[in-house]
Amino acid sequence: MIENLQTICAISTPIGRGAISVIRINGKDSIPIVLKIFTGGERIKEAPTGSIILGWIVDPKTEERIDEVLVSVFREPHSYTGEDLIEISTHGGIVIPKKVLNLLVRHGARIAEPGEFTRRAFLNDKMSLLEAEALLNVVNAKTEKGARLAEANLNGRLQNEIEKLKESLVDAKTLLEVTLDFEDSENLEIDREGIKYKINKSKEKLESLLQTYKGGRILIEGISIAIVGKPNVGKSSLFNTILQEDKAIVTAEPGTTRDVLEGMVDIDGYPVRFMDMAGIRSPLNEPERLGVERAKRMIDIADAILFLIDSSSTLSKADERIYETISKKLYILVLNKCDLPKRINTIPFDGEVVFVSAKEHTGINELNNAIIKMIASILPDGFSEGVICTTLRQAEGIEKAIKYIDNGLKLLNEGGELELVAFDFGEATDRLKELTGEITEEEVLDRIFSEFCIGK
């Protein structure tokens, strides 16, 4: 356990209206601090890990009873963080939890930083850095598929795979170093081909793992799709229909939408973030100009486009200019207003075409199927819910390890110095140790744990 860390506290549940609220206090002084404000203090002294005790939180200064609560006791090392940890379950709302939190601070605790509880769990070897990232993915998961992947990694799926690959590299490095130690022995020969075979197998697994990153990112973070078209083609109507709510204002007047509106939908287990934005045309005023500029920026950053065309009107120069803007991106042609007489007989644009009526809510299933097909085209070949990396940090670490392996294999093939080969395999091993957190930099830890909420 890490020594000399301050005792920290935080509200771990969302603040606001609710049945209960949970306040966590963690550290060597957590039990003594709670004893000062809890009427069931004597029972806490002898309570084993996992005990739940009913009592009142009382302000010792005024003797005011704040709330009747349940106190859960987790003694080190049998707690989430590996340190003494108390969870106080109060009634929900805003006032009571904050009063309890203020009492804890007044008696010696400090407010925790974002992710500080999980950071302490990592520092106390309760979880690896990969598992900490998986926990963040569990909290942020937007679909069942994403949550299932995150839970698998939290339970060690990715960690175990990295450990196996790391062990293979360590074995090869150790064999090379033993050979160097006894290089004068006449009877000792190194099996270069055997080492190359094993390391190539590890490299292939790392390359396969690297290929999963794009799919893993989409499962956890989602894919962004911009709904693009000229004014009054039904972008906001389609946006509302897809989200099944009236989030965007819909009128017959062109140029109604000025701001970018966003909404998330689960499509076949993938979180899809749709963006409704201003129609692309020569702006008539300053607010509309700003809206069009913002729309063009969102087109640039979107993963894909729904290019919306009014099928009840003939194609215009504006449609052609928009096509030129989006043609290099992944897109689906969506012909809206198919409930009206059709005035487009041929479409001079490439790509899959889907006919919908946002007004009548028809063609939406076909549009969803086209989106599923488009997502499949982004995913790597053979992508499945096996061992998957989900963060850019993981992908970059694997990529660096592969480069060092390539360097070592090249030296082996060319009959290079074994000491240099061992060095490269050692560097590849260290890159994998950085993934698990065995080798860490404070800056990396700060970046990872700052993404957590306070209280986690």
C-alpha positions, 0 to 999 in steps of 0.5 A: 500500500502507498504510504503517506497519502491524504484521506480523500472523500467525494460524492460517488453518485450523481448529484440531484434528485434520487433515492440514495446518494453514496459518499466515499471516504478513503485512506488511513484516517477514513475510519477515525474521521467517520467515528467522529460524526457517526452514532454507530462508531463503536460498531465500526471499530470492530466491524470486518470488511463488508459490514453494513451499519445503520446509524445517524450522521451527526454534526459534533459541533451543533449536535444536529442530526443530519441524516440516518444512513448506512455505513459500509466498511471495507478494510485494507487491503480488501477494498476497491483501492487497497486502503481503508474505505468507507461508503456512506449511503444517505438519502438522495438530493443535493443538501444532505449529501453535501452536508455530510461531505462538508463534515468529512472535510471539516474533520480532516479529509479532502475532496478527491481529484477526478479518478483519484480512487481508481488511481489509488487502486492502480498504485496499490496493484489492485488493477493494471492500467489496462483495466483502469482504462476498461473501467472508464469504458464501462462507465462511458459505454453507450451500448450493450455491445460496448459495455460487454467489450469493456467488461471483458477487458475489465476482467483481464481479457486484454491484460492476459493477452499482453502478459502472454506476449510480454512473456514471449519477448522476455523469454527470447531476450533471456535466451539471448543474454544467456548466450552472451554470458557463455559465448566462449563456450564451444558447446553453446549454440543459439537457435536463431530460427527457433527465436525468430519463429516464436517472435514472429508469432508474437509479432503477428498477434500484436499486429492483429491486436493493433488492427482491432483498434478502429473497431474498438474505438467505434464500439466505445466512442461511437461513429459520428454522422453528419446530416448534410444538404441544402436548406429545406430538404428535411435534415431536421425532420430526418434528425428528429425521426432517427432520434424519435424525438423533437430535438430540432425545430422544423419549419417550412422556412429555409435556414431555420437550423443555425446551430449544430444539434447532436443526438446518439442512437444505438444501431446494431450495438454501435453508438452512432452520433448524428449531427443536424446542421445548417443547410449549405448555401450562400448565407443571407445574413450573419447568423446564417453565415456562422451556421454554414461555417460551423456546418462545414467544420463538422463535415470535416470532422464527421466519420461519415455523411448522410447526403440528403436530397429532396426527391420532390425537386429537381437536382440543383447546382447547390446539390452538386456543390455539396456533393463535391464537398463530401465526395471524398468522405464515406457517405450515403445518398438519402432521397427524402420526401418520397411521399411526394411526387418524384421529380428526380429520375436519375442520380449523377452521384455515386454511392448507395441510395436510400429513399425515405420520408422523414415526415411519414417515418418510412424508409428508416429501417432501410437507412439503418441497414445502410448505416450498419453496412457502412460501419462494417466497411470501416471495421477491420476484416474479421473484426469480432468481439475477441481481444480488442484494444480500445484507446489510442494509447494502447494502439500507439504502445503496440505499434512501438513494440512492433517496430522494436520487434522488427528491428530485432528480427532484422538484426537476427536475419542479418547475423547482427550482434546478439546484444543489439537484438536483446536490446530491441526485444527488451525495448519492445517488452518495455513498451508492453509494460507501459501498457499495463502500467508496470512502467509509468510516467506521471503525465500519462497517469494524469491524462488517463485518470483525469477523464474519470468523474470525481468519486470514481 
